[in-house]
Amino acid sequence: MLYFGDIFAWISSNGITNESFAIERPASNCITCWIASESGKKFAVNWSNTSREFPLQGVVSIDGVVCDNHVMLDKMYPDKPSAIGVSFARTSDYTQRDFMFSTIEVTDDDAYLHTLEQSFNFGTITLELWRLRVANVVTKPMHHQYGSPVLEHQIVHERSKKAGTHHVRYGEEYSSPNPVVDMVTSQKIDQAPYVSFTFRYRPLAMLMANEIVPRPLDFFYDNAYANQIPPAVNHDAASLAEIRRLESRLDGLRSRARRAGPSDHPTRRRIKMEPDSAEIIDLT
């Protein structure tokens, strides 16, 4: 989870927050990180503002395409929410499509050689928050504006550096009632965003190969804790959280073993779990 003052931003899947890695602040109001993506998994872009000192417009861009604009009003509107989650794009007044990670398809068809020269923005989810001066708020049914860019399945040539990576596409279209929304007439106060959050995403194996996410370490097996050690390390963020918890416990066990000597634990044996090998892959 990223934060700037009282403002928090995060990506979630199935209601669970995706863990953030390698958090950086290239500028005082610009925060970036890496998250692990999983092909076929839907996700939401979330943000909250506990103080709501001033109105903010959240602009969500995925792979370079603006997918949502949402205004969070200030505390002068106490009945309005202080947290927003965006997990879909409206495709009409009565339909929508969910955000979903997907594997970029590769082909050896020379008809796609032009993709070698193309510049892609795959792999980024950006939330920009702009301060607003609000003139009017009217609550009414939303009127969909057609013609916005759509995130669809992508195909690149196999020689592309993007081969093996993920992108985001919209899932299958489904019916959804026309929502009632706050239509806000406003003006941006600043020439640049108040704060910008950028989530760079890649498959977990790539993040491990480039040492952005730590690889699983060796484990001590102890009968007293056998049921707490997973039989296999699943390559996802939840497993990594479990690994860190176990590592902390194992540090304590190692310290006890050194103090007590090997005779105190005659049944202890060692199991080594080798991480999958992976090449160092260009993340640009």
Buried (B, 14 or more C-beta within 10 A) or exposed (E): BBBBEEBBBBBBBEEEEBBBBBEEEEEEBBBBBBBBBBEEBBBBBBBBBEEBEBBBBBBBBBBBBBBBEBBBBBEEBEEBEBEBBBBBBBBEBEBBBBBBBBBBEBBEEEEBEEBEEEEBEBBBBBBBBBBBEBEEBEEEEEEEEEEEEEBEEBEBBBEBEBBBBBBBBBBEEEEBEBEEBBBBEBEEEEEEBBBBBBBBBBBBBBBBBBEBBBBBBEBBEBEEBEEEBBEEBEBBBEBBEBBEEBBEBBEEBEEEBEEEEEEEBEEBEEEEBEBEEBEEBEBE
